[in-house]
Amino acid sequence: MQLIKLLQENITVHQLIEKDELLLLAVSGGADSMALLSALQYLEYNLHVAHVNYHLRGEDSNLDEIVVSDYCKANSIPISIKHAEISSKHGVQQEARKIRYEWFHQLMEEFYVSKVLTAHHQNDQAETVLFNLCRGAGIGGSKGMSMKRDGLIRPFLNIPQSEILSYVKESNVPYRRDASNSSNKYSRNKIRNEVFPLLDELNGAFVKNISEFSSHASQAEMLIIEQANLNWDSKSKRTTTGYVLEVEQMLAWGYRDLMLFYMLAPLEESASVRGEVVKLLDSQTGKRVEGSTYTFWRDRRNLILDKSTIQTEGDFVLKIDSLRKYSLLNKTLLISEEKVTFSKDLGIDFIYLKSTIRLEDLSVRVWKNGDSFQPFGMKGRQKVSDLLIQKKIPVSQKKSTLVLVHKEEVIWVIGLRASEFTSIANKEIKHYKLLITA
């Protein structure tokens, strides 16, 4: 059987697993994971199966569980099953993944397992690389998934899905088809169902070619990181508040942007922030970028990384108490009383609030993860984080975005969008006007 041969080669060449160790195998009930279960059983590895039932597809989810549990029972393979519920209406796949892997880590501790195996294959790798590239990922995203990393093993990663499907057919391996895979609701499904067939028309070997490209990208990143560390050691100087990085010579490098991007990686996790810092090489003296730990700014010959200049916007809270002028982080808020007049700046530079509310119930603070509001004129709610993405707010400015809060409810993402709470019915009397000025 060709799949068994390919699997054995991967295990041996890449030194993935040992013959006598206990392996935790994630099995969904689909063809890929059931094939891996069957193949590893055939090779007489010591297995413990983990299956998660998210109850997202009604009875189909229960039937998936039955297929996996019946197979394990018939073959005397120990199995753990988790019943989970997805609470998020957005990012279902992300939350499911988080639940899945947190549970895997619990099982690893409980059963003293050091490795978790999944059935990601070559087609999944190509899909991941294309998805990452579409989202703007660089070399790091181009390398896709790793066959072996931090106890997570993907022994099928360089094996085409066609080999897996041939195996389950020839060996009569039971499995379930997930009907949701045919839906284009998720971006990955759209790549699989619409983009892949088009690429197959251009070149039938595109999956294999993308997989090989991702392998080369992974090795290329290792070389870049090695050189970036050497350049950092030779071109950076420690200061009392951070670092000074000599950039005058770097300006002549044809690969300077890529190199600086990786030189900064140990100090700044956000790729978006590092991308903005790279732009400082061509900016005027004094321009700054706020990072998570350092403020980055350019002087005549150097790039300065300074911890002492990090602003404490996250601690900013302003309590409203009366009709007057208030100083915000970098703007002014003026609260007055007047009749309602509309303009294109309503909800951006100013809003109205009913004069019946208590001003003492209002406060201004920096937005935080989890904040949401009902945008003016809409029925549903929106996360503030999603609005910032929608409005293409730079990472350096997101940290200082302010919200107006009535009691515990966000009613105005200041300078961007007001909530339905600001709707005024009676325009014949005076109401509170909140105006933002520079």
C-alpha positions in Angstrom: 0.0 0.0 0.0 1.5 3.3 -1.2 0.2 5.4 1.7 1.8 3.1 4.3 5.1 3.3 2.5 5.0 7.1 2.3 4.1 7.3 6.0 6.9 5.0 7.0 9.4 7.1 5.0 8.3 10.3 6.6 8.5 8.8 10.1 12.0 7.5 9.4 13.5 10.4 7.4 12.1 13.2 9.6 12.4 11.3 12.9 8.8 12.0 13.8 7.9 9.4 16.4 9.4 6.4 18.2 7.9 2.9 18.0 7.3 2.5 21.7 5.9 5.9 22.6 2.2 6.6 23.3 0.8 8.9 20.6 -2.3 11.2 20.9 -4.1 11.1 17.6 -6.7 13.7 16.7 -9.5 12.0 14.7 -12.5 13.9 13.4 -14.1 11.0 11.5 -13.2 12.4 8.1 -11.2 10.4 5.5 -7.9 12.0 6.3 -7.8 11.4 10.1 -9.4 7.9 9.7 -6.7 7.0 7.2 -4.0 8.1 9.6 -5.6 6.1 12.4 -5.8 3.0 10.2 -2.3 3.3 8.9 -0.7 3.9 12.3 -2.7 0.9 13.7 -1.4 -1.2 10.8 2.1 -0.2 11.7 1.4 -1.2 15.3 1.9 2.1 17.0 0.6 2.8 20.5 -2.3 5.1 20.1 -4.8 7.1 22.1 -7.5 8.7 20.0 -9.0 12.2 20.8 -12.3 13.3 19.2 -14.2 16.6 19.7 -17.9 16.8 19.0 -18.7 20.5 18.5 -22.4 19.8 17.7 -22.3 22.3 14.9 -23.9 20.0 12.3 -26.7 18.4 14.4 -27.1 14.7 13.9 -24.1 14.6 11.5 -21.8 15.6 14.3 -23.1 12.7 16.4 -22.6 10.3 13.5 -19.0 11.4 13.1 -18.5 10.6 16.8 -20.1 7.2 16.3 -17.8 6.3 13.4 -14.7 7.1 15.4 -15.8 5.5 18.6 -17.0 2.3 16.9 -13.7 1.9 15.1 -11.8 2.4 18.3 -14.0 -0.1 20.2 -13.7 -2.7 17.4 -9.9 -2.4 17.4 -9.4 -2.0 21.2 -7.9 1.5 20.8 -8.5 3.8 23.8 -10.4 7.0 23.0 -11.3 10.3 24.7 -14.3 12.3 23.5 -15.1 15.9 24.3 -18.4 17.6 23.8 -18.0 21.3 23.2 -20.1 24.3 22.3 -19.0 27.2 20.2 -20.2 30.4 21.7 -18.8 32.8 19.2 -20.9 33.8 16.2 -17.7 35.0 14.5 -14.5 33.1 14.1 -16.1 29.7 14.6 -13.1 27.8 13.2 -10.7 29.8 15.4 -12.6 29.1 18.5 -13.0 25.4 17.6 -9.2 25.2 17.1 -8.6 26.9 20.5 -10.9 24.5 22.3 -9.4 21.5 20.5 -5.7 22.2 21.2 -6.3 23.3 24.9 -8.0 19.9 25.4 -5.2 18.1 23.6 -2.7 19.6 26.1 -4.8 18.5 29.0 -4.9 14.9 27.6 -1.1 15.0 27.1 -0.6 15.8 30.7 -3.2 13.2 31.9 -1.8 10.3 29.8 1.9 11.4 29.8 1.9 11.9 26.0 4.6 14.1 24.4 3.2 14.2 20.8 -0.1 15.0 19.1 -0.6 13.8 15.6 -3.0 15.4 13.1 -3.8 14.3 9.5 -3.0 17.6 7.6 -1.8 16.7 4.2 -0.2 18.2 1.1 -3.5 19.8 -0.1 -4.0 21.4 3.3 -0.5 22.8 3.1 -1.1 24.4 -0.3 -4.4 25.8 0.9 -2.7 27.3 4.0 0.1 28.9 2.0 -2.4 30.5 -0.5 -4.6 31.6 2.4 -1.6 33.2 4.2 -0.4 35.0 1.1 -3.9 36.4 0.4 -3.9 37.9 3.9 -0.6 39.6 3.3 1.8 37.2 5.0 5.5 37.3 4.1 8.0 34.5 4.1 6.8 33.3 7.5 3.4 32.6 6.1 4.7 31.2 2.9 6.4 28.3 4.7 3.0 27.1 5.8 2.7 24.4 8.4 5.6 22.3 9.8 5.7 18.6 9.8 7.2 18.6 13.3 7.0 21.4 15.8 6.7 21.6 19.6 5.2 18.1 19.9 2.7 18.6 17.1 3.3 16.0 14.3 1.8 16.1 10.8 3.1 12.9 9.2 0.9 13.3 6.1 2.0 16.8 5.3 3.9 16.1 2.1 1.4 13.4 1.0 -1.3 14.3 -1.6 -4.9 13.8 -0.6 -5.4 11.6 -3.6 -3.2 8.9 -1.9 -5.2 9.1 1.2 -8.5 8.7 -0.6 -7.1 5.8 -2.6 -6.0 4.1 0.7 -9.4 4.4 2.5 -11.1 3.0 -0.6 -8.7 0.1 -1.1 -8.7 -0.7 2.7 -12.4 -0.2 3.3 -11.7 2.3 6.1 -14.9 3.8 7.4 -15.2 7.6 7.4 -17.7 10.4 7.2 -18.0 13.2 4.6 -18.4 16.7 6.1 -21.0 18.4 4.0 -19.9 21.8 5.3 -16.7 21.4 3.3 -18.6 22.1 0.2 -19.9 25.4 1.5 -18.0 28.5 0.6 -18.9 30.3 3.8 -15.3 30.1 5.0 -12.4 31.5 3.1 -10.4 28.3 3.2 -13.4 26.4 1.6 -13.5 29.0 -1.1 -9.9 28.4 -1.9 -10.4 24.7 -1.9 -13.6 24.6 -3.9 -13.1 27.5 -6.4 -9.4 28.4 -6.6 -7.9 25.0 -6.6 -9.9 23.8 -9.7 -8.7 26.8 -11.6 -5.1 26.2 -10.6 -5.5 22.6 -11.6 -6.4 23.7 -15.1 -3.2 25.7 -15.3 -0.9 23.0 -13.8 -2.1 19.7 -12.5 1.0 19.5 -10.2 0.2 22.9 -8.5 -0.4 21.3 -5.0 3.0 19.5 -5.1 4.7 22.7 -6.4 3.2 24.9 -3.7 4.2 22.3 -1.1 7.8 22.3 -2.3 7.8 26.1 -2.4 6.7 26.2 1.2 9.6 23.9 2.2 12.1 26.2 0.5 10.5 29.2 2.1 10.9 27.6 5.5 14.6 27.0 4.9 15.0 30.5 3.4 13.5 32.0 6.6 16.0 30.1 8.7 18.9 31.6 6.7 17.4 35.1 7.0 16.9 34.8 10.8 20.5 33.7 11.1 21.8 36.7 9.1 19.4 39.1 10.9 20.8 38.0 14.3 24.4 38.6 13.0 23.4 42.1 11.7 21.7 42.9 15.0 24.8 42.0 17.0 27.0 44.2 14.7 24.8 47.2 14.2 22.9 47.7 17.5 24.0 49.4 20.7 22.4 49.0 24.1 21.2 52.2 25.8 19.7 52.9 29.2 16.2 52.9 27.8 16.5 50.5 24.8 18.7 50.3 21.7 20.2 52.4 18.9 20.4 50.7 15.6 22.8 52.1 12.9 20.9 52.4 9.7 23.1 54.6 7.5 24.9 51.6 5.9 21.6 49.6 5.8 20.1 52.2 3.5 22.4 50.9 0.7 21.3 47.3 1.1 19.1 45.9 -1.6 17.4 43.7 1.0 17.3 46.2 3.8 13.5 46.1 4.3 13.4 42.4 4.7 16.5 42.3 6.9 15.2 45.0 9.3 11.9 43.3 9.5 13.6 40.1 10.8 16.1 42.0 13.0 13.2 43.5 15.0 11.3 40.2 15.4 12.7 39.3 18.8 11.7 42.8 20.2 8.3 43.3 18.5 5.9 40.4 17.9 3.5 42.3 15.7 4.4 42.0 12.0 2.2 45.0 11.2 4.2 47.2 13.6 7.5 46.0 12.2 6.2 46.8 8.7 5.6 50.4 9.8 9.0 50.6 11.5 10.6 49.5 8.2 9.0 52.5 6.6 10.9 54.8 9.0 14.0 54.1 6.9 12.6 56.5 4.2 10.8 58.9 6.6 11.8 62.2 7.9 13.7 62.7 11.2 11.5 62.5 14.2 8.7 60.3 12.9 7.6 57.6 15.4 5.9 54.3 15.5 4.4 52.9 18.8 5.1 49.3 19.4 4.0 46.9 22.1 7.2 47.4 24.2 9.3 50.1 22.4 8.7 53.4 20.6 10.6 53.4 17.4 11.7 56.7 15.9 14.2 57.9 13.3 17.0 60.4 13.9 19.5 61.5 11.2 21.6 58.3 11.2 20.0 55.9 13.6 16.8 54.1 14.4 16.0 54.6 18.1 14.2 51.9 20.2 13.1 53.5 23.4 11.1 52.0 26.2 10.8 55.2 28.2 8.6 56.9 25.6 5.9 54.3 25.6 2.6 56.0 26.4 0.2 54.7 28.9 -3.0 55.1 26.8 -4.4 51.9 28.1 -4.7 53.5 31.6 -6.6 56.5 30.3 -10.0 57.0 31.8 -11.9 60.3 31.8 -15.1 60.8 33.9 -17.6 63.3 32.6 -19.3 65.6 35.2 -20.7 68.7 33.5 -21.0 70.9 30.4 -17.4 72.0 29.7 -14.2 71.3 27.8 -12.2 68.1 28.5 -8.6 67.2 27.5 -8.2 63.8 25.9 -5.0 62.1 24.9 -4.4 64.1 21.8 -7.8 65.9 21.3 -10.3 68.1 23.1 -13.9 67.1 23.9 -16.4 70.0 24.2 -19.8 69.3 25.7 -22.5 71.8 25.2 -26.3 72.0 24.9 -28.0 73.0 21.7 -30.7 71.9 19.1 -29.9 69.1 16.7 -28.4 69.9 13.3 -27.1 67.3 11.0 -24.0 67.3 8.8 -21.7 64.7 7.2 -19.4 64.8 10.3 -22.2 63.5 12.6 -20.9 60.4 14.4 -17.3 61.3 13.5 -16.5 64.7 14.9 -19.6 65.1 17.0 -22.7 63.4 18.3 -25.9 64.3 20.2 -27.2 62.7 23.3 -30.6 63.0 24.9 -30.6 65.7 27.6 -32.4 63.3 29.9 -29.4 61.2 30.6 -27.0 61.8 33.5 -23.7 63.2 32.4 -22.1 61.4 35.4 -22.9 58.1 33.7 -20.6 59.0 30.8 -16.8 58.3 30.6 -14.1 58.2 28.0 -11.5 55.4 27.9 -9.3 53.5 25.5 -11.1 50.7 23.7 -10.3 47.2 24.8 -10.7 43.7 23.4 -14.2 42.5 23.7 -15.8 46.0 23.3 -18.8 46.0 20.9 -21.6 48.4 20.0 -24.7 48.8 17.9 -23.6 51.1 15.0 -26.0 54.0 14.2 -28.7 52.8 11.8 -28.0 49.1 12.2 -29.8 46.3 14.0 -26.8 44.1 14.8 -23.7 44.7 16.9 -20.1 45.1 15.8 -16.9 44.6 17.6 -14.7 47.7 17.9 -11.8 45.7 16.8 -13.6 44.8 13.6 -14.4 48.5 13.0 -10.8 49.5 13.4 -9.9 46.9 10.7 -12.7 48.0 8.5 -11.5 51.7 8.8 -7.9 50.5 8.2 -6.6 52.2 11.3 -2.8 51.7 11.6 -1.6 49.5 14.4 0.3 52.4 15.9 -3.0 54.4 16.3 -5.2 51.6 17.5 -3.8 51.7 20.9 -5.0 55.3 21.4 -8.5 54.9 19.9 -11.0 56.2 22.5 -14.6 55.2 23.2 -17.4 57.1 24.9 -19.2 54.8 27.4 -22.6 55.2 29.0 -22.5 53.1 32.1 -21.1 49.9 30.7 -22.2 50.4 27.1 -19.9 51.7 24.3 -21.9 54.5 22.5 -19.3 56.2 20.4 -16.0 55.1 18.9 -14.7 58.6 18.9 -13.7 59.9 15.5 -15.1 56.8 13.7 -18.7 55.7 14.4 -21.6 56.5 16.8 -24.0 53.9 18.1 -27.7 53.7 17.9 -27.8 55.0 21.4 -27.1 58.5 20.0 -30.3 58.5 17.9 -32.5 61.6 18.6 -36.2 61.7 18.0 -37.3 65.1 19.3 -35.2 67.7 17.5 -37.3 70.7 18.8 -35.5 70.9 22.1 -31.9 71.2 23.1 -29.8 68.1 23.7 -26.2 67.5 24.7 -23.7 68.0 21.9 -20.3 66.3 22.2 -17.7 67.8 19.8 -14.2 66.6 19.2 -11.5 69.1 18.1 -7.8 68.9 17.6 
